[in-house]
Amino acid sequence: MPDSVDAAAVRRWCAGGLAALRRHQAEIDALNVYPVPDGDTGTNLVLTMSSAVEAATGATAAETMRGAARGALLGARGNSGIILAQLFKGLATGLERAGAAPVTGAVLAGALDEAAHGAYGAVAAPVEGTVLTVGVAAAKAAVEAAARGGVATVARAAAQGARDALARTPEQLPALARAGVVDAGGRGLVVLLDALVETLTGEEPPEGPIVAVTPAGGRPGAAVARETGSADYAYEVQYLLEARADAAQTLRDALVALGDSLVIVGDEPTWHVHVHVNDVGAAIEAGIQAGRPSRITVTRFEDQIAAQTPPEDDGAARDRAVVVVCSGPGLAELLESEGATALTGNPSTRQLLDAILRTGAERVVVLPNDANVLAVATAAAGEARAAGVRAGVVPTRSPVQALAAMAVRDGTRRFEDDVIAMAEAAARCRSAEITIAGREALTVAGRCQPGDILAIVDGEVNLIGQDLPETACLLLDRMLGGGGELVTLIAGRDAPAGLGAVLRAHVEGSWPFVEVQCYEGGQPHYPLLVGVE
């Protein structure tokens, strides 16, 4: 049994971890707590790990781990892939701290601790009961075991600590408790740590899925604030926010991690938010996550100081481009007709980066159109900036928001101002989806059964129905009850024939002053996407 870890062991672990994730891929995908049949955490982990294995080269354990981390970052799929890449980055950093010294149990424990806390630092508003919680528990167990044994002892302790923490995730995250499952990303991490034990000891991991602990009483996990790393902030961001009081508190925690001079005043449901930041997009995205932001204003302090200086020549519109992620041939054709480069499917960081670079533009806006693609888009934009392209991400969650953002582009504006205008337009567009439940689940609108029609607004099930056109009409009435002048309807691959005409007639009869635009998107899973501006 080895008393240290070398480059060959890291490569064996990466290869073994990939094989293990493939064996458990369907199980991890099935842990998706959302009642829509598109759970893909296991698939995203497999695809991300595949890129890590390809890049896991080097003369030392630290170099090999750094290569794997870089490969994971460029191949990351979804939030789970991004977090895995961050964990690998932390492991590499922890191993590098040891220098030329052998990777003993103490060094391995320190690297696991670095990985766990690095992953927390990469997430603006970490939530307990997720893979982050499992990672911290694994690291704590590893550090405690380092005092009594070598790398094998540390690896076993980390795997067991992760397994125990995973079983407790339903106690921390009510959505898991309601579904009776453990966290999917955390399950993936346990699989990888079991593979590490097998690499170092030859011991096969325990068989069977991890059983969730039945909670005595569910309560939401607390958000953990992340420390800022700089005292210099270039932008002032302000907006009004419609949100619950608990969401406003969560937003406060997120923005503390992004900047300073933070003030949130008001009462439920209306708040005024003010903060100084460098990452404008992240500040606006945090507001979108908390509720419904409006009247967004962004001021660059440099502009205030040099108010009389003529604006920079930002280049012609042809030097700019937009890259959009979407699903469905109709959506791709529609967005490309608006001047965007459409990337279909579930792209990796590398694929999205390649799409940005292929535009040949000096300034590129990325529209992810899916909360699960946002982290990948942010990573790709960062890589593009390192390659000399001024890339910005507008945190769109739906193609209807992308269309709203595309409609306000203006190549005569300064690039940063254009990005801000697109973000404001996207934030003003309320989005919803109609889909079909794939299994029984408890939602905020009640219990759904397989085959039920679900109307989802801002990520929550708002209506449960039996007839798709009828449910869509009720959804439109609810959304337009809060105001609106333009409705955008995008029919999916499985939409019934004539759905757009039925909904147009309903809006024209019930809301005569509202304009309706209908498109054939061809997207899977969602027979209808709705936008209200």
RODO-2510 file (C-alpha; in nm, 4 decimals, decimal comma):
residues 533
     n   res          X          Y          Z
     1     m     0,0000     0,0000     0,0000
     2     p     0,1527     0,3364    -0,1023
     3     d     0,2561     0,5914     0,1578
     4     s     0,2476     0,8788    -0,0927
     5     v     0,0719     0,9822    -0,4145
     6     d     0,2647     1,0295    -0,7389
     7     a     0,1684     1,1435    -1,0900
     8     a     0,0783     0,7899    -1,1991
     9     a    -0,1596     0,7535    -0,9043
    10     v    -0,3348     1,0798    -0,9949
    11     r    -0,3815     0,9571    -1,3527
    12     r    -0,5143     0,6212    -1,2307
    13     w    -0,7537     0,7994    -0,9989
    14     c    -0,8834     1,0259    -1,2766
    15     a    -0,9359     0,7285    -1,5080
    16     g    -1,0931     0,5210    -1,2309
    17     g    -1,3136     0,8128    -1,1261
    18     l    -1,4394     0,8529    -1,4813
    19     a    -1,5197     0,4820    -1,5058
    20     a    -1,7029     0,4960    -1,1713
    21     l    -1,9035     0,8025    -1,2727
    22     r    -2,0069     0,6253    -1,5914
    23     r    -2,1289     0,3273    -1,3872
    24     h    -2,3318     0,5580    -1,1622
    25     q    -2,4333     0,8081    -1,4319
    26     a    -2,7982     0,6986    -1,4544
    27     e    -2,8303     0,6814    -1,0742
    28     i    -2,6969     1,0364    -1,0309
    29     d    -2,9145     1,1717    -1,3123
    30     a    -3,2181     1,0141    -1,1426
    31     l    -3,1497     1,2072    -0,8201
    32     n    -3,2753     1,5246    -0,9887
    33     v    -3,5391     1,6640    -0,7492
    34     y    -3,7163     1,8669    -1,0141
    35     p    -4,0208     1,6881    -1,1654
    36     v    -3,9028     1,7403    -1,5231
    37     p    -3,7187     1,4564    -1,7039
    38     d    -3,4042     1,6541    -1,7793
    39     g    -3,1842     1,5678    -1,4820
    40     d    -2,8288     1,5625    -1,6112
    41     t    -2,5902     1,5976    -1,3161
    42     g    -2,4420     1,2532    -1,3755
    43     t    -2,4037     1,3189    -1,7468
    44     n    -2,2414     1,6575    -1,6847
    45     l    -1,9955     1,5051    -1,4372
    46     v    -1,9009     1,2317    -1,6846
    47     l    -1,8415     1,4799    -1,9656
    48     t    -1,6404     1,7103    -1,7390
    49     m    -1,4337     1,4222    -1,6026
    50     s    -1,3630     1,3005    -1,9553
    51     s    -1,1914     1,6306    -2,0313
    52     a    -1,0015     1,6098    -1,7020
    53     v    -0,8681     1,2630    -1,7871
    54     e    -0,7454     1,3783    -2,1289
    55     a    -0,5518     1,6670    -1,9738
    56     a    -0,4125     1,4796    -1,6700
    57     t    -0,0447     1,4870    -1,7644
    58     g     0,2666     1,5949    -1,5795
    59     a     0,5849     1,4801    -1,4139
    60     t     0,4582     1,5246    -1,0582
    61     a     0,1302     1,4698    -0,8779
    62     a     0,0767     1,8466    -0,8552
    63     e     0,1428     1,9028    -1,2264
    64     t    -0,0869     1,6167    -1,3229
    65     m    -0,3621     1,7445    -1,0958
    66     r    -0,3210     2,0944    -1,2383
    67     g    -0,3596     1,9518    -1,5882
    68     a    -0,6729     1,7663    -1,4832
    69     a    -0,8141     2,0835    -1,3284
    70     r    -0,7494     2,2778    -1,6476
    71     g    -0,9123     2,0053    -1,8550
    72     a    -1,2131     1,9966    -1,6231
    73     l    -1,2542     2,3729    -1,6505
    74     l    -1,2476     2,3727    -2,0303
    75     g    -1,4755     2,0702    -2,0523
    76     a    -1,7095     2,1661    -1,7686
    77     r    -2,0781     2,1041    -1,8297
    78     g    -2,3384     2,2612    -1,6059
    79     n    -2,3011     2,3850    -1,2497
    80     s    -2,1903     2,0437    -1,1278
    81     g    -1,9080     2,0415    -1,3813
    82     i    -1,7953     2,3899    -1,2850
    83     i    -1,7866     2,2943    -0,9154
    84     l    -1,5915     1,9774    -0,9966
    85     a    -1,3396     2,1894    -1,1888
    86     q    -1,3064     2,4185    -0,8862
    87     l    -1,2526     2,1201    -0,6563
    88     f    -0,9775     1,9913    -0,8845
    89     k    -0,8219     2,3375    -0,8929
    90     g    -0,8140     2,3422    -0,5128
    91     l    -0,6579     1,9961    -0,5038
    92     a    -0,3876     2,1086    -0,7442
    93     t    -0,3178     2,4210    -0,5382
    94     g    -0,2974     2,2151    -0,2201
    95     l    -0,0525     1,9713    -0,3759
    96     e     0,1589     2,2557    -0,5145
    97     r     0,1924     2,4040    -0,1645
    98     a     0,3904     2,0965    -0,0659
    99     g     0,6535     2,1752    -0,3296
   100     a     0,8903     1,8895    -0,3989
   101     a     0,7912     1,7047    -0,0792
   102     p     0,6142     1,3670    -0,1174
   103     v     0,2350     1,3729    -0,1168
   104     t     0,1826     1,2176     0,2248
   105     g    -0,1424     1,1785     0,4147
   106     a    -0,1044     1,5244     0,5679
   107     v    -0,0432     1,6825     0,2259
   108     l    -0,3420     1,5006     0,0750
   109     a    -0,5634     1,6141     0,3631
   110     g    -0,4472     1,9717     0,3182
   111     a    -0,5209     1,9531    -0,0539
   112     l    -0,8722     1,8219     0,0101
   113     d    -0,9278     2,1047     0,2565
   114     e    -0,8034     2,3567    -0,0016
   115     a    -1,0402     2,2063    -0,2589
   116     a    -1,3458     2,2208    -0,0355
   117     h    -1,2954     2,5807     0,0690
   118     g    -1,1957     2,6848    -0,2814
   119     a    -1,5252     2,5485    -0,4141
   120     y    -1,7146     2,7493    -0,1523
   121     g    -1,5270     3,0609    -0,2568
   122     a    -1,6243     3,0079    -0,6208
   123     v    -1,9985     3,0153    -0,5465
   124     a    -2,1577     3,3532    -0,4736
   125     a    -2,4238     3,2170    -0,2381
   126     p    -2,3402     2,8623    -0,1245
   127     v    -2,6281     2,6547     0,0128
   128     e    -2,5936     2,3805     0,2713
   129     g    -2,7098     2,0375     0,1655
   130     t    -2,5248     2,0400    -0,1671
   131     v    -2,1965     1,9059    -0,3016
   132     l    -2,0223     2,1946    -0,1220
   133     t    -2,1408     2,0619     0,2143
   134     v    -2,0296     1,7111     0,1240
   135     g    -1,6875     1,8423     0,0195
   136     v    -1,6346     2,0269     0,3473
   137     a    -1,7294     1,7183     0,5491
   138     a    -1,4872     1,5053     0,3480
   139     a    -1,2074     1,7555     0,4042
   140     k    -1,2743     1,7775     0,7781
   141     a    -1,2626     1,4002     0,8124
   142     a    -0,9423     1,3869     0,6080
   143     v    -0,7663     1,6487     0,8226
   144     e    -0,8624     1,4634     1,1404
   145     a    -0,7363     1,1327     0,9975
   146     a    -0,4013     1,2777     0,8867
   147     a    -0,2762     1,2706     1,2455
   148     r    -0,3116     0,8946     1,2673
   149     g    -0,2240     0,7561     0,9245
   150     g    -0,0994     0,7922     0,5684
   151     v    -0,2668     0,8582     0,2356
   152     a    -0,4831     0,5441     0,2459
   153     t    -0,6184     0,6326     0,5905
   154     v    -0,6873     0,9896     0,4801
   155     a    -0,8630     0,8781     0,1610
   156     r    -1,0828     0,6304     0,3501
   157     a    -1,1771     0,8970     0,6048
   158     a    -1,2591     1,1506     0,3340
   159     a    -1,4818     0,9043     0,1491
   160     q    -1,6640     0,8023     0,4660
   161     g    -1,7043     1,1622     0,5786
   162     a    -1,8508     1,2496     0,2410
   163     r    -2,0834     0,9476     0,2506
   164     d    -2,2140     1,0407     0,5967
   165     a    -2,2643     1,4054     0,4968
   166     l    -2,4444     1,3060     0,1782
   167     a    -2,6943     1,0980     0,3732
   168     r    -2,7719     1,4082     0,5819
   169     t    -2,8280     1,6472     0,2890
   170     p    -3,2094     1,6090     0,3077
   171     e    -3,1934     1,7514     0,6598
   172     q    -3,0413     2,0690     0,5162
   173     l    -3,2260     2,1120     0,1883
   174     p    -3,6073     2,0781     0,2079
   175     a    -3,6395     2,0071    -0,1663
   176     l    -3,4320     1,6909    -0,1165
   177     a    -3,6389     1,5884     0,1846
   178     r    -3,9638     1,6284    -0,0093
   179     a    -3,8313     1,4132    -0,2938
   180     g    -3,6717     1,1565    -0,0625
   181     v    -3,3324     1,1755    -0,2327
   182     v    -2,9787     1,2893    -0,1566
   183     d    -2,7950     1,5639    -0,3449
   184     a    -2,6920     1,4578    -0,6951
   185     g    -2,3657     1,6540    -0,7056
   186     g    -2,2713     1,5268    -0,3618
   187     r    -2,3334     1,1710    -0,4786
   188     g    -2,0933     1,2316    -0,7654
   189     l    -1,8246     1,3505    -0,5231
   190     v    -1,8689     1,0382    -0,3100
   191     v    -1,8210     0,8259    -0,6231
   192     l    -1,4944     1,0075    -0,6980
   193     l    -1,3638     0,9727    -0,3421
   194     d    -1,4531     0,6018    -0,3408
   195     a    -1,2512     0,5742    -0,6619
   196     l    -0,9579     0,7431    -0,4860
   197     v    -0,9736     0,4824    -0,2088
   198     e    -0,9827     0,2033    -0,4665
   199     t    -0,6844     0,3565    -0,6496
   200     l    -0,4745     0,3715    -0,3337
   201     t    -0,5841     0,0489    -0,1617
   202     g    -0,7520    -0,1769    -0,4157
   203     e    -1,0634    -0,1863    -0,1933
   204     e    -1,3906    -0,1797    -0,3827
   205     p    -1,6466     0,0790    -0,2690
   206     p    -1,9699    -0,0185    -0,0913
   207     e    -2,2462    -0,1335    -0,3247
   208     g    -2,5871     0,0280    -0,3623
   209     p    -2,7148     0,3856    -0,3453
   210     i    -2,6787     0,6001    -0,0369
   211     v    -2,9994     0,6128     0,1643
   212     a    -3,1199     0,9543     0,2717
   213     v    -3,1560     1,0184     0,6423
   214     t    -3,5195     1,0980     0,7229
   215     p    -3,5111     1,4494     0,8710
   216     a    -3,6857     1,5223     1,1959
   217     g    -3,7754     1,8631     1,0613
   218     g    -3,6555     2,0263     0,7432
   219     r    -3,5120     2,3746     0,7481
   220     p    -3,3342     2,5700     0,4769
   221     g    -2,9571     2,5684     0,4763
   222     a    -2,7924     2,8998     0,5540
   223     a    -2,6115     3,0961     0,2874
   224     v    -2,2428     3,1462     0,3508
   225     a    -2,0908     3,4811     0,2635
   226     r    -1,7710     3,4801     0,0609
   227     e    -1,4968     3,7309     0,1408
   228     t    -1,4026     3,9852    -0,1202
   229     g    -1,0470     4,0038    -0,2432
   230     s    -1,0127     4,3694    -0,3408
   231     a    -1,0976     4,7126    -0,2055
   232     d    -1,1187     4,8738    -0,5520
   233     y    -1,4578     4,8729    -0,7229
   234     a    -1,5270     5,0428    -1,0540
   235     y    -1,9065     5,0445    -1,0797
   236     e    -2,2080     5,1552    -0,8803
   237     v    -2,5125     4,9312    -0,9341
   238     q    -2,8615     5,0222    -0,8185
   239     y    -3,2026     4,8685    -0,8773
   240     l    -3,5457     4,8235    -0,7279
   241     l    -3,6242     4,4656    -0,6312
   242     e    -3,9553     4,2890    -0,5865
   243     a    -3,8777     3,9993    -0,3504
   244     r    -3,9609     3,8270    -0,0258
   245     a    -3,7751     3,9311     0,2885
   246     d    -3,5805     3,6049     0,3067
   247     a    -3,4744     3,6451    -0,0567
   248     a    -3,3534     3,9973     0,0167
   249     q    -3,1390     3,8605     0,2980
   250     t    -2,9958     3,5983     0,0659
   251     l    -2,9205     3,8724    -0,1857
   252     r    -2,7435     4,0713     0,0857
   253     d    -2,5157     3,7753     0,1526
   254     a    -2,4417     3,7397    -0,2198
   255     l    -2,3611     4,1063    -0,2746
   256     v    -2,1362     4,1266     0,0309
   257     a    -1,9213     3,8770    -0,1578
   258     l    -1,9106     4,0979    -0,4672
   259     g    -1,8302     4,4486    -0,3433
   260     d    -1,8728     4,7149    -0,0802
   261     s    -2,0915     5,0158     0,0067
   262     l    -2,3864     4,7774     0,0172
   263     v    -2,7220     4,9197     0,1224
   264     i    -3,0538     4,7353     0,0956
   265     v    -3,3475     4,9329     0,2286
   266     g    -3,7220     4,8814     0,2131
   267     d    -3,9831     4,6329     0,3187
   268     e    -4,1355     4,3267     0,1609
   269     p    -4,1987     4,3157    -0,1286
   270     t    -4,0064     4,6238    -0,2549
   271     w    -3,6396     4,6922    -0,1817
   272     h    -3,3834     4,9424    -0,3048
   273     v    -3,0438     4,7891    -0,3662
   274     h    -2,7143     4,9795    -0,3908
   275     v    -2,3646     4,8309    -0,4146
   276     h    -2,0175     4,9072    -0,5565
   277     v    -1,8739     4,6168    -0,7587
   278     n    -1,6428     4,5215    -1,0414
   279     d    -1,8640     4,2422    -1,1806
   280     v    -2,1809     4,4201    -1,2911
   281     g    -2,3318     4,1093    -1,4476
   282     a    -2,2959     3,9097    -1,1262
   283     a    -2,4645     4,1842    -0,9229
   284     i    -2,7602     4,1930    -1,1606
   285     e    -2,7750     3,8137    -1,1784
   286     a    -2,7935     3,7986    -0,7986
   287     g    -3,0935     4,0296    -0,8136
   288     i    -3,2617     3,8093    -1,0738
   289     q    -3,2074     3,5097    -0,8493
   290     a    -3,3614     3,6915    -0,5542
   291     g    -3,6685     3,8301    -0,7276
   292     r    -3,7625     4,0760    -1,0019
   293     p    -3,5228     4,3715    -1,0456
   294     s    -3,6285     4,6882    -1,2280
   295     r    -3,4994     5,0413    -1,2902
   296     i    -3,1464     4,9078    -1,3093
   297     t    -2,8804     5,1785    -1,3277
   298     v    -2,5055     5,1318    -1,3573
   299     t    -2,2533     5,4141    -1,3168
   300     r    -1,8851     5,3800    -1,3881
   301     f    -1,6875     5,5941    -1,1431
   302     e    -1,4270     5,6677    -1,4081
   303     d    -1,6971     5,8338    -1,6154
   304     q    -1,7945     6,0537    -1,3225
   305     i    -1,4345     6,1612    -1,2732
   306     a    -1,3765     6,2327    -1,6391
   307     a    -1,7260     6,3450    -1,7345
   308     q    -1,5983     6,5900    -1,9931
   309     t    -1,3732     6,3395    -2,1721
   310     p    -1,5119     6,2277    -2,5088
   311     p    -1,6152     5,8616    -2,5120
   312     e    -1,3674     5,6095    -2,6465
   313     d    -1,4026     5,4892    -3,0018
   314     d    -1,5412     5,1446    -2,9365
   315     g    -1,5205     5,0290    -3,2966
   316     a    -1,7884     4,9547    -3,5504
   317     a    -2,0774     4,7192    -3,4883
   318     r    -1,9126     4,4599    -3,7122
   319     d    -1,6408     4,4202    -3,4494
   320     r    -1,9038     4,2901    -3,2084
   321     a    -2,0852     3,9590    -3,1878
   322     v    -2,3385     3,7721    -2,9771
   323     v    -2,3119     3,4013    -2,8947
   324     v    -2,6350     3,2373    -2,7775
   325     v    -2,6890     2,8910    -2,6291
   326     c    -3,0228     2,7324    -2,7181
   327     s    -3,2022     2,4042    -2,7866
   328     g    -3,4089     2,3358    -3,0954
   329     p    -3,3520     2,4114    -3,4655
   330     g    -3,6238     2,6753    -3,4794
   331     l    -3,4744     2,8664    -3,1888
   332     a    -3,1288     2,8528    -3,3443
   333     e    -3,2631     2,9837    -3,6758
   334     l    -3,4611     3,2577    -3,5014
   335     l    -3,1661     3,3814    -3,2960
   336     e    -2,9296     3,3652    -3,5924
   337     s    -3,1770     3,5744    -3,7927
   338     e    -3,1327     3,8369    -3,5197
   339     g    -2,7587     3,8370    -3,5821
   340     a    -2,6399     3,5949    -3,3143
   341     t    -2,4189     3,2890    -3,3395
   342     a    -2,6291     3,0038    -3,2017
   343     l    -2,4740     2,7108    -3,0167
   344     t    -2,7196     2,4265    -2,9586
   345     g    -2,7214     2,1588    -2,6920
   346     n    -2,5314     2,1573    -2,3633
   347     p    -2,1898     2,3038    -2,4509
   348     s    -1,8690     2,2641    -2,2544
   349     t    -1,6493     2,5574    -2,1621
   350     r    -1,4190     2,4699    -2,4518
   351     q    -1,7034     2,4521    -2,7052
   352     l    -1,8422     2,7848    -2,5920
   353     l    -1,4956     2,9419    -2,5941
   354     d    -1,4377     2,8136    -2,9470
   355     a    -1,7695     2,9655    -3,0582
   356     i    -1,6674     3,3012    -2,9109
   357     l    -1,3299     3,2948    -3,0847
   358     r    -1,4791     3,1796    -3,4171
   359     t    -1,6854     3,4976    -3,4413
   360     g    -1,3585     3,6851    -3,5021
   361     a    -1,5044     3,9808    -3,3120
   362     e    -1,3140     4,1868    -3,0583
   363     r    -1,6196     4,2247    -2,8336
   364     v    -1,8615     3,9390    -2,7694
   365     v    -2,1754     3,9100    -2,5573
   366     v    -2,2742     3,5611    -2,4375
   367     l    -2,6379     3,4750    -2,3648
   368     p    -2,6554     3,1377    -2,1785
   369     n    -3,0390     3,1136    -2,1704
   370     d    -3,0288     2,8536    -1,8933
   371     a    -2,9295     2,8805    -1,5287
   372     n    -2,7353     2,5547    -1,5659
   373     v    -2,5253     2,7016    -1,8493
   374     l    -2,4501     3,0305    -1,6719
   375     a    -2,1424     2,9025    -1,4877
   376     v    -2,0038     2,7514    -1,8093
   377     a    -2,0672     3,0783    -1,9970
   378     t    -1,8916     3,2776    -1,7244
   379     a    -1,5894     3,0461    -1,7384
   380     a    -1,5762     3,0638    -2,1196
   381     a    -1,5963     3,4434    -2,1135
   382     g    -1,3084     3,4523    -1,8669
   383     e    -1,0994     3,2345    -2,0962
   384     a    -1,1909     3,4565    -2,3914
   385     r    -1,0782     3,7682    -2,2031
   386     a    -0,7483     3,5967    -2,1320
   387     a    -0,7176     3,5439    -2,5089
   388     g    -0,7711     3,9151    -2,5759
   389     v    -1,1464     3,9194    -2,6500
   390     r    -1,3658     4,1583    -2,4510
   391     a    -1,6392     3,9136    -2,3539
   392     g    -1,9378     3,9791    -2,1314
   393     v    -2,2171     3,7545    -2,0070
   394     v    -2,5786     3,8687    -1,9831
   395     p    -2,7396     3,6217    -1,7382
   396     t    -3,0423     3,5230    -1,9456
   397     r    -3,2400     3,2236    -1,8198
   398     s    -3,4630     3,1708    -2,1227
   399     p    -3,4524     3,2324    -2,4991
   400     v    -3,7366     3,4836    -2,4584
   401     q    -3,5018     3,6947    -2,2464
   402     a    -3,2340     3,6574    -2,5145
   403     l    -3,4742     3,7952    -2,7746
   404     a    -3,5507     4,0905    -2,5468
   405     a    -3,1791     4,1554    -2,4991
   406     m    -3,1048     4,1275    -2,8723
   407     a    -3,3767     4,3805    -2,9508
   408     v    -3,1970     4,6647    -2,7696
   409     r    -2,8456     4,6148    -2,9081
   410     d    -2,6854     4,9329    -3,0343
   411     g    -2,3443     4,9178    -3,1997
   412     t    -2,2940     5,2930    -3,1570
   413     r    -2,2887     5,2620    -2,7791
   414     r    -1,9808     5,1862    -2,5749
   415     f    -1,9558     4,8058    -2,5439
   416     e    -1,9994     4,8007    -2,1650
   417     d    -2,3069     5,0238    -2,1912
   418     d    -2,4537     4,7963    -2,4562
   419     v    -2,4042     4,4930    -2,2305
   420     i    -2,5769     4,6775    -1,9461
   421     a    -2,8697     4,7760    -2,1715
   422     m    -2,9097     4,4137    -2,2816
   423     a    -2,9028     4,2967    -1,9182
   424     e    -3,1691     4,5517    -1,8259
   425     a    -3,3930     4,4399    -2,1149
   426     a    -3,3528     4,0746    -2,0188
   427     a    -3,4363     4,1508    -1,6555
   428     r    -3,7563     4,3291    -1,7596
   429     c    -3,8748     4,0187    -1,9467
   430     r    -4,0597     3,7763    -1,7187
   431     s    -4,0184     3,4202    -1,8411
   432     a    -4,2117     3,0980    -1,7916
   433     e    -4,2201     2,7450    -1,9314
   434     i    -4,4809     2,4789    -1,9872
   435     t    -4,3593     2,1230    -1,9470
   436     i    -4,4844     1,7755    -1,8580
   437     a    -4,4116     1,6085    -1,5251
   438     g    -4,1958     1,2993    -1,5544
   439     r    -4,2757     1,1676    -1,2076
   440     e    -4,4732     1,2306    -0,8926
   441     a    -4,3401     1,5202    -0,6870
   442     l    -4,4466     1,7778    -0,4306
   443     t    -4,4274     2,1329    -0,5701
   444     v    -4,5218     2,4741    -0,4331
   445     a    -4,8439     2,4446    -0,6386
   446     g    -4,9290     2,1033    -0,4939
   447     r    -4,8507     1,7422    -0,5766
   448     c    -4,8057     1,6531    -0,9425
   449     q    -4,8348     1,3154    -1,1084
   450     p    -4,6550     1,1803    -1,4185
   451     g    -4,8122     1,3340    -1,7273
   452     d    -4,9434     1,6464    -1,5518
   453     i    -4,8957     1,9803    -1,7257
   454     l    -4,6663     2,2099    -1,5259
   455     a    -4,6481     2,5871    -1,5692
   456     i    -4,3185     2,7105    -1,4264
   457     v    -4,2541     3,0775    -1,3463
   458     d    -3,9130     3,1944    -1,2215
   459     g    -3,8074     2,8366    -1,1526
   460     e    -4,1120     2,7410    -0,9433
   461     v    -4,4175     2,5402    -1,0460
   462     n    -4,7004     2,7949    -1,0575
   463     l    -4,9831     2,5840    -1,2033
   464     i    -5,0613     2,2146    -1,2418
   465     g    -5,3118     2,1175    -1,5099
   466     q    -5,4343     1,8346    -1,7294
   467     d    -5,4788     2,0188    -2,0598
   468     l    -5,1846     2,2017    -2,2137
   469     p    -5,3682     2,4850    -2,3988
   470     e    -5,5961     2,5471    -2,1005
   471     t    -5,3020     2,5578    -1,8581
   472     a    -5,1129     2,7911    -2,0920
   473     c    -5,4095     3,0299    -2,1053
   474     l    -5,4311     3,0376    -1,7251
   475     l    -5,0565     3,1011    -1,7084
   476     l    -5,0837     3,3953    -1,9497
   477     d    -5,3682     3,5448    -1,7475
   478     r    -5,1626     3,5248    -1,4287
   479     m    -4,8554     3,6775    -1,5888
   480     l    -5,0447     3,9575    -1,7650
   481     g    -5,2326     4,0327    -1,4444
   482     g    -4,9075     4,1883    -1,3257
   483     g    -4,8832     4,4073    -1,6372
   484     g    -4,7309     4,3639    -1,9789
   485     e    -4,7361     4,5000    -2,3322
   486     l    -4,5713     4,2225    -2,5349
   487     v    -4,6096     3,8448    -2,5105
   488     t    -4,3576     3,6167    -2,6830
   489     l    -4,4567     3,2527    -2,7370
   490     i    -4,2072     2,9860    -2,8528
   491     a    -4,3605     2,6482    -2,9357
   492     g    -4,1499     2,3418    -2,8631
   493     r    -4,0956     2,0127    -3,0416
   494     d    -4,3881     1,8446    -2,8631
   495     a    -4,6340     2,1342    -2,8767
   496     p    -4,9810     2,0403    -3,0050
   497     a    -5,0675     2,1679    -3,3515
   498     g    -5,2240     2,5127    -3,3518
   499     l    -5,1166     2,5994    -2,9962
   500     g    -4,9845     2,9406    -3,0978
   501     a    -5,3100     3,0324    -3,2727
   502     v    -5,5173     2,9284    -2,9699
   503     l    -5,3070     3,1366    -2,7318
   504     r    -5,2989     3,4362    -2,9649
   505     a    -5,6791     3,4319    -2,9847
   506     h    -5,7028     3,4076    -2,6055
   507     v    -5,4733     3,7066    -2,5490
   508     e    -5,6466     3,9147    -2,8148
   509     g    -5,9849     3,8416    -2,6563
   510     s    -5,8874     3,8902    -2,2912
   511     w    -5,6022     4,1425    -2,3192
   512     p    -5,6786     4,3509    -2,6315
   513     f    -5,3934     4,5980    -2,5846
   514     v    -5,1204     4,3318    -2,5601
   515     e    -4,9120     4,2418    -2,8670
   516     v    -4,8407     3,8725    -2,9299
   517     q    -4,5466     3,7217    -3,1190
   518     c    -4,5393     3,3462    -3,1933
   519     y    -4,2419     3,1381    -3,3092
   520     e    -4,1666     2,7700    -3,3714
   521     g    -3,8642     2,6866    -3,1569
   522     g    -3,8520     2,3079    -3,1699
   523     q    -3,6944     2,2878    -2,8219
   524     p    -3,7206     1,9566    -2,6293
   525     h    -3,8780     1,9102    -2,2833
   526     y    -4,0709     2,2396    -2,2976
   527     p    -4,3697     2,2516    -2,5375
   528     l    -4,4027     2,6235    -2,4693
   529     l    -4,1763     2,9081    -2,3599
   530     v    -4,3419     3,2354    -2,2591
   531     g    -4,2035     3,5854    -2,2218
   532     v    -4,3919     3,8923    -2,0989
   533     e    -4,2436     4,2405    -2,1348
***
